[in-house]
Amino acid sequence: MLSMSTHDWAPLWEQLESDRPSDAALLRAPTLEVGSPRKLPEEYALFEAPLADYDVVELTLFDRPVARGRVAYGDGFAVVAPVLPVHDDDALGPEHIGAVVERLADNAHGEGAETVYALVAADAVEHYREFGFADAD
């Protein structure tokens, strides 16, 4: 069951064009407090692309895309979609997801968002808590 929130995040979720996890929990965090406790080796890089309805952050290993996340912006808040592997054979660890989510939150802050929401599958909730998220109010 999803918690209520102080922002109407659902329209932004629709902009992200992402499937809603069936066992989803709604989490939120102050954008400046989102961070990954596990840093990636220097052979990884993050790239950003602004699109019409959302922005994309892509994690690469050397020049190979590994993971991708999306963020949509509202008035003072943002919503991130689950970070997904680019290729079926990519195994994403918490450090990969954390790096992308951290950059998405940084971008959201740069767009004026003080809060970021994430609709997270049950098996990823604890990782997101490590990144600075808590249950939405």
C-alpha atoms as a printed R data frame, in Angstrom:
    type eleno elety resid chain resno      x      y       z
1   ATOM     1    CA   MET     A     1  0.000  0.000   0.000
2   ATOM     2    CA   LEU     A     2  1.324  3.432  -0.920
3   ATOM     3    CA   SER     A     3  1.655  6.192   1.632
4   ATOM     4    CA   MET     A     4  0.183  9.625   1.167
5   ATOM     5    CA   SER     A     5  2.541 12.496   0.438
6   ATOM     6    CA   THR     A     6  2.556 16.261   0.638
7   ATOM     7    CA   HIS     A     7  3.023 16.534  -3.143
8   ATOM     8    CA   ASP     A     8  0.967 15.201  -6.026
9   ATOM     9    CA   TRP     A     9  3.672 12.916  -7.437
10  ATOM    10    CA   ALA     A    10  1.419 10.696  -9.602
11  ATOM    11    CA   PRO     A    11  1.355 12.966 -12.716
12  ATOM    12    CA   LEU     A    12  5.148 13.089 -12.693
13  ATOM    13    CA   TRP     A    13  5.282  9.306 -12.403
14  ATOM    14    CA   GLU     A    14  3.227  9.085 -15.594
15  ATOM    15    CA   GLN     A    15  5.750 11.352 -17.376
16  ATOM    16    CA   LEU     A    16  8.548  8.913 -16.501
17  ATOM    17    CA   GLU     A    17  6.997  6.197 -18.674
18  ATOM    18    CA   SER     A    18  8.003  3.571 -16.136
19  ATOM    19    CA   ASP     A    19  6.150  0.504 -14.924
20  ATOM    20    CA   ARG     A    20  4.951  0.786 -11.346
21  ATOM    21    CA   PRO     A    21  6.365 -2.045  -9.210
22  ATOM    22    CA   SER     A    22  3.474 -4.212  -7.991
23  ATOM    23    CA   ASP     A    23  4.811 -4.213  -4.425
24  ATOM    24    CA   ALA     A    24  5.870 -0.568  -4.474
25  ATOM    25    CA   ALA     A    25  6.607  1.621  -1.486
26  ATOM    26    CA   LEU     A    26  6.621  5.397  -1.800
27  ATOM    27    CA   LEU     A    27  9.780  6.896  -0.311
28  ATOM    28    CA   ARG     A    28 11.017 10.468  -0.104
29  ATOM    29    CA   ALA     A    29 14.194 12.318   0.745
30  ATOM    30    CA   PRO     A    30 15.518 15.858   0.816
31  ATOM    31    CA   THR     A    31 17.436 16.212  -2.450
32  ATOM    32    CA   LEU     A    32 20.617 17.384  -0.714
33  ATOM    33    CA   GLU     A    33 20.647 14.349   1.592
34  ATOM    34    CA   VAL     A    34 20.553 11.652  -1.097
35  ATOM    35    CA   GLY     A    35 23.876  9.890  -1.451
36  ATOM    36    CA   SER     A    36 25.344  6.499  -2.084
37  ATOM    37    CA   PRO     A    37 27.435  5.111   0.772
38  ATOM    38    CA   ARG     A    38 29.336  2.952  -1.733
39  ATOM    39    CA   LYS     A    39 31.397  4.795  -4.312
40  ATOM    40    CA   LEU     A    40 32.137  3.317  -7.723
41  ATOM    41    CA   PRO     A    41 35.630  2.765  -9.140
42  ATOM    42    CA   GLU     A    42 36.894  5.489 -11.465
43  ATOM    43    CA   GLU     A    43 36.243  3.459 -14.628
44  ATOM    44    CA   TYR     A    44 32.534  4.276 -14.201
45  ATOM    45    CA   ALA     A    45 31.057  7.544 -15.452
46  ATOM    46    CA   LEU     A    46 27.676  9.256 -15.308
47  ATOM    47    CA   PHE     A    47 26.106 11.071 -18.251
48  ATOM    48    CA   GLU     A    48 22.953 13.166 -18.385
49  ATOM    49    CA   ALA     A    49 20.424 13.898 -21.100
50  ATOM    50    CA   PRO     A    50 17.489 16.292 -20.761
51  ATOM    51    CA   LEU     A    51 14.411 15.089 -22.630
52  ATOM    52    CA   ALA     A    52 10.990 16.653 -23.125
53  ATOM    53    CA   ASP     A    53  9.163 15.186 -20.098
54  ATOM    54    CA   TYR     A    54 12.056 13.975 -17.937
55  ATOM    55    CA   ASP     A    55 15.829 13.823 -17.671
56  ATOM    56    CA   VAL     A    56 17.919 10.673 -17.980
57  ATOM    57    CA   VAL     A    57 21.086  9.749 -16.125
58  ATOM    58    CA   GLU     A    58 23.102  6.877 -17.534
59  ATOM    59    CA   LEU     A    59 25.906  4.989 -15.812
60  ATOM    60    CA   THR     A    60 28.647  3.631 -18.068
61  ATOM    61    CA   LEU     A    61 31.564  1.288 -17.509
62  ATOM    62    CA   PHE     A    62 34.271  2.692 -19.757
63  ATOM    63    CA   ASP     A    63 32.105  3.347 -22.856
64  ATOM    64    CA   ARG     A    64 29.439  0.674 -22.258
65  ATOM    65    CA   PRO     A    65 26.061  1.768 -20.802
66  ATOM    66    CA   VAL     A    66 25.217 -0.227 -17.668
67  ATOM    67    CA   ALA     A    67 22.248  1.435 -15.934
68  ATOM    68    CA   ARG     A    68 19.740  4.184 -16.559
69  ATOM    69    CA   GLY     A    69 17.452  6.277 -14.363
70  ATOM    70    CA   ARG     A    70 14.889  9.010 -15.000
71  ATOM    71    CA   VAL     A    71 13.693 12.060 -13.083
72  ATOM    72    CA   ALA     A    72 10.706 14.340 -13.655
73  ATOM    73    CA   TYR     A    73 10.322 17.727 -11.991
74  ATOM    74    CA   GLY     A    74  7.389 19.357 -10.255
75  ATOM    75    CA   ASP     A    75  7.084 22.610  -8.344
76  ATOM    76    CA   GLY     A    76  9.645 22.186  -5.560
77  ATOM    77    CA   PHE     A    77  9.813 18.386  -5.817
78  ATOM    78    CA   ALA     A    78 10.822 15.608  -8.204
79  ATOM    79    CA   VAL     A    79 10.079 11.933  -8.827
80  ATOM    80    CA   VAL     A    80 12.637  9.297  -9.828
81  ATOM    81    CA   ALA     A    81 11.880  6.050 -11.611
82  ATOM    82    CA   PRO     A    82 13.601  2.799 -10.647
83  ATOM    83    CA   VAL     A    83 17.158  2.506 -11.929
84  ATOM    84    CA   LEU     A    84 17.212 -0.258 -14.527
85  ATOM    85    CA   PRO     A    85 19.968 -2.186 -16.283
86  ATOM    86    CA   VAL     A    86 20.542 -1.195 -19.899
87  ATOM    87    CA   HIS     A    87 21.252 -4.766 -21.015
88  ATOM    88    CA   ASP     A    88 19.590 -7.944 -19.773
89  ATOM    89    CA   ASP     A    89 22.933 -9.386 -18.677
90  ATOM    90    CA   ASP     A    90 23.837 -6.387 -16.463
91  ATOM    91    CA   ALA     A    91 23.731 -7.144 -12.755
92  ATOM    92    CA   LEU     A    92 23.181 -3.950 -10.798
93  ATOM    93    CA   GLY     A    93 24.468 -3.691  -7.281
94  ATOM    94    CA   PRO     A    94 23.438 -1.087  -4.720
95  ATOM    95    CA   GLU     A    95 26.511  0.974  -5.600
96  ATOM    96    CA   HIS     A    96 25.358  1.253  -9.250
97  ATOM    97    CA   ILE     A    97 21.818  2.198  -8.288
98  ATOM    98    CA   GLY     A    98 23.069  4.579  -5.605
99  ATOM    99    CA   ALA     A    99 25.339  6.455  -8.009
100 ATOM   100    CA   VAL     A   100 22.485  7.023 -10.472
101 ATOM   101    CA   VAL     A   101 19.948  7.974  -7.784
102 ATOM   102    CA   GLU     A   102 22.424 10.388  -6.207
103 ATOM   103    CA   ARG     A   103 22.943 12.156  -9.562
104 ATOM   104    CA   LEU     A   104 19.188 12.219 -10.230
105 ATOM   105    CA   ALA     A   105 18.645 13.895  -6.845
106 ATOM   106    CA   ASP     A   106 21.471 16.377  -7.558
107 ATOM   107    CA   ASN     A   107 19.826 17.262 -10.863
108 ATOM   108    CA   ALA     A   108 16.471 17.637  -9.128
109 ATOM   109    CA   HIS     A   109 18.014 20.033  -6.629
110 ATOM   110    CA   GLY     A   110 19.479 22.029  -9.503
111 ATOM   111    CA   GLU     A   111 15.961 22.310 -10.937
112 ATOM   112    CA   GLY     A   112 14.635 23.718  -7.642
113 ATOM   113    CA   ALA     A   113 13.361 20.529  -6.013
114 ATOM   114    CA   GLU     A   114 13.809 20.261  -2.265
115 ATOM   115    CA   THR     A   115 12.246 16.801  -2.064
116 ATOM   116    CA   VAL     A   116 12.577 13.752  -4.271
117 ATOM   117    CA   TYR     A   117 10.129 10.829  -4.314
118 ATOM   118    CA   ALA     A   118 10.892  7.282  -5.390
119 ATOM   119    CA   LEU     A   119  8.417  4.493  -6.035
120 ATOM   120    CA   VAL     A   120 10.511  1.494  -5.029
121 ATOM   121    CA   ALA     A   121 10.005 -2.270  -5.209
122 ATOM   122    CA   ALA     A   122  9.979 -3.983  -1.811
123 ATOM   123    CA   ASP     A   123 13.325 -5.718  -2.395
124 ATOM   124    CA   ALA     A   124 15.044 -2.343  -2.989
125 ATOM   125    CA   VAL     A   125 13.589 -0.337  -0.080
126 ATOM   126    CA   GLU     A   126 16.507 -1.002   2.279
127 ATOM   127    CA   HIS     A   127 19.006  0.132  -0.344
128 ATOM   128    CA   TYR     A   128 17.091  3.373  -0.837
129 ATOM   129    CA   ARG     A   129 17.069  3.894   2.929
130 ATOM   130    CA   GLU     A   130 20.876  3.690   2.775
131 ATOM   131    CA   PHE     A   131 20.757  6.424   0.109
132 ATOM   132    CA   GLY     A   132 18.846  8.755   2.489
133 ATOM   133    CA   PHE     A   133 15.209  7.927   1.732
134 ATOM   134    CA   ALA     A   134 12.446  7.326   4.283
135 ATOM   135    CA   ASP     A   135  8.748  6.494   4.088
136 ATOM   136    CA   ALA     A   136  6.725  9.302   2.508
137 ATOM   137    CA   ASP     A   137  4.406 11.144   4.890
